[in-house]
Amino acid sequence: MKKNNILNFEQAEKNARLRDIDLERKQIEQLKGFSQDQVNQVLNMMKQVTGDDYFFGKKKKPSDKVRFTQMINENIEYLIKIRYITDSEQAFLFKVSAYLEFKTNVLIEKSLEGMDIQNSATPSYFAEQFGKTRENISRTMNSLLKKGILGVAEAGMTTEEGRTCSSRTWFVNPNIICCSPKDGVDKATQHIFKRSLRNFRVKDDKKKHNLPVYLF
């Protein structure tokens, strides 16, 4: 009986310490600008009491699962202001923004269940999706290619995400529309657009232009 009482007392003390640690953790989490030392101290205390490793994590919200792309507004507004892109090109870019692969900015077909890497999208695919002729879509895409807003891969190029590209794998310039963290654009994509939209001209205008913002 005495042994059981000792065990129960030790368990109660352990539970009390855990409650104190949890309360301190919550108080620290509510503080703005708390130090990493404070966080580490709490984590170490919890490990000593329980023997387990802990970490502070942010609970995901339903909105975290929402797919999105980021339009670089200053750059788009600038291209419209200098009349570098047409209304039809603007409309096309808006539509294809929903077909960008995360981090690489490759134009891809809508995902099929069970596929890790989706097929690269072609002009024929977009013609079918948007109810246009292939000639119409090809004309728009080739115009944007010449302007440095779209790009194509070199045959055999592989992205950091593991996509092996053909010579007609289409990309959107992340300096216009970006589907990745702004500082996490795939290096292969950066290579394709590293000289695009720099010191460029509008038709026969001799003035050279640069975008207000460059991500790389």
C-alpha positions in Angstrom: 0.0 0.0 0.0 2.8 2.4 0.9 4.5 1.7 -2.4 1.3 2.5 -4.3 0.9 5.8 -2.4 4.4 6.8 -3.4 3.8 6.0 -7.0 0.5 7.9 -7.0 2.2 10.9 -5.3 5.0 10.9 -7.9 2.5 10.7 -10.8 0.5 13.6 -9.3 3.6 15.6 -9.0 4.6 14.8 -12.6 1.1 15.8 -13.8 1.3 19.1 -11.8 4.7 19.9 -13.4 3.3 19.2 -16.8 0.4 21.5 -16.2 2.8 24.2 -15.0 5.0 23.8 -18.1 1.9 23.9 -20.4 0.7 27.1 -18.8 4.2 28.7 -19.2 4.3 27.6 -22.8 1.0 29.2 -23.5 2.1 32.4 -21.8 5.2 32.5 -23.9 3.3 31.9 -27.1 1.1 34.9 -26.3 4.1 37.2 -26.0 5.3 39.0 -29.0 9.0 38.9 -29.7 9.9 36.1 -27.2 13.4 34.8 -27.5 14.5 31.5 -28.8 16.2 30.8 -25.5 12.8 31.0 -23.8 11.4 28.5 -26.3 14.3 26.2 -25.9 14.1 26.3 -22.1 10.4 25.2 -22.1 11.1 22.4 -24.6 14.0 21.1 -22.5 11.9 21.1 -19.4 9.2 19.1 -21.1 11.7 16.6 -22.3 13.2 16.2 -18.8 9.7 15.5 -17.4 8.3 13.2 -20.1 11.4 11.9 -21.8 9.9 12.9 -25.2 10.9 15.5 -27.7 8.5 18.4 -28.4 8.4 21.3 -30.8 6.1 24.3 -31.3 4.1 24.1 -34.5 1.4 26.1 -36.1 -1.9 24.3 -36.6 -3.0 24.4 -40.2 -6.1 26.4 -41.1 -8.5 25.3 -43.9 -7.3 28.3 -45.9 -3.7 26.9 -45.9 -4.9 24.3 -48.4 -6.1 26.9 -50.9 -4.0 27.0 -54.1 -3.0 30.4 -55.3 -0.7 32.4 -57.5 0.8 35.8 -56.9 0.6 38.5 -59.6 3.4 41.0 -59.3 1.1 44.0 -59.5 3.7 46.7 -60.0 5.2 44.8 -63.0 1.8 44.1 -64.6 0.7 47.7 -64.1 3.9 48.9 -65.7 3.7 46.6 -68.7 0.1 47.7 -69.3 1.1 51.4 -68.9 3.8 51.2 -71.6 1.5 49.1 -73.8 3.8 46.1 -73.9 1.1 43.5 -73.6 -2.2 43.5 -75.4 -5.7 43.0 -73.9 -5.8 39.4 -75.3 -2.4 38.6 -73.8 -3.6 40.0 -70.4 -6.7 37.8 -70.6 -4.6 34.7 -71.5 -2.2 35.3 -68.6 -5.1 35.6 -66.2 -6.6 32.3 -67.4 -3.4 30.3 -67.3 -2.5 31.5 -63.8 -4.6 28.6 -62.6 -2.4 26.1 -64.4 1.0 26.9 -62.8 3.1 24.2 -61.1 4.3 25.1 -57.7 7.8 26.5 -57.5 8.7 25.8 -61.2 6.0 28.0 -62.8 5.6 25.3 -65.5 2.3 25.5 -67.3 0.7 22.1 -66.6 -2.5 20.2 -67.3 -5.0 19.9 -64.4 -3.9 17.3 -62.0 -5.1 13.7 -62.4 -5.6 11.7 -59.2 -2.6 9.5 -58.3 -0.1 11.5 -60.5 2.9 13.1 -58.7 3.9 15.1 -61.7 1.3 16.5 -64.2 1.8 16.7 -67.9 3.1 19.9 -69.3 0.3 21.9 -71.0 0.4 22.5 -74.7 -1.3 25.1 -76.9 -3.7 22.4 -78.0 -4.6 21.7 -74.4 -5.3 25.4 -73.7 -7.3 25.7 -76.9 -9.6 23.0 -75.6 -9.8 24.4 -72.1 -10.6 28.0 -73.2 -12.8 27.2 -76.2 -10.3 28.8 -78.7 -8.6 27.6 -81.8 -5.1 26.2 -81.6 -3.9 28.8 -84.0 -5.2 31.6 -81.7 -3.6 30.2 -78.6 -0.3 29.5 -80.4 -0.2 33.0 -81.7 -0.7 34.5 -78.2 1.8 32.2 -76.5 4.5 32.8 -79.2 4.0 36.5 -78.8 4.4 36.3 -75.1 7.5 34.1 -75.6 9.1 36.8 -77.7 8.4 39.4 -75.1 10.0 37.3 -72.3 6.8 36.8 -70.4 6.6 33.1 -71.3 9.6 30.8 -71.7 10.4 27.3 -72.9 12.9 24.8 -71.5 16.0 23.4 -73.1 15.5 19.7 -74.0 16.5 17.5 -71.1 16.6 20.2 -68.5 15.6 19.0 -65.0 14.0 21.2 -62.4 14.7 21.0 -58.7 11.3 19.5 -58.3 12.3 16.5 -60.5 10.5 17.5 -63.7 12.5 16.5 -66.8 11.5 19.1 -69.5 11.2 18.8 -73.2 12.0 21.7 -75.6 8.3 22.7 -75.5 7.7 22.8 -71.8 6.2 26.2 -71.2 7.0 28.4 -68.2 5.5 31.7 -67.0 8.0 34.4 -65.9 7.8 34.5 -62.1 8.5 38.3 -62.3 5.0 38.6 -63.7 3.0 35.7 -62.1 4.6 33.6 -59.3 3.4 30.3 -58.0 6.0 29.8 -55.2 7.5 31.7 -52.2 9.1 34.8 -53.7 12.5 33.7 -52.6 12.0 30.1 -53.5 11.7 30.1 -57.3 13.2 27.0 -58.9 16.7 27.6 -60.1 16.0 26.1 -63.5 13.2 28.6 -63.9 15.4 31.4 -62.8 17.9 30.3 -65.5 15.3 30.5 -68.2 14.3 34.1 -67.3 17.5 35.5 -65.9 17.8 37.9 -68.9 14.1 38.4 -69.7 12.4 41.7 -69.4 15.7 43.6 -68.8 16.5 46.6 -70.9 13.7 45.8 -73.2 12.0 48.0 -75.8 8.4 48.5 -76.8 8.1 48.0 -80.6 10.2 50.7 -82.3 10.6 52.9 -79.3 14.3 53.5 -78.6 13.8 53.8 -74.8 14.9 50.9 -72.7 12.6 49.7 -70.0 13.1 47.6 -66.8 10.5 46.2 -64.4 9.9 47.9 -61.1 10.4 44.6 -59.3 12.7 41.6 -59.9 12.5 38.5 -57.7 15.9 37.2 -59.0 
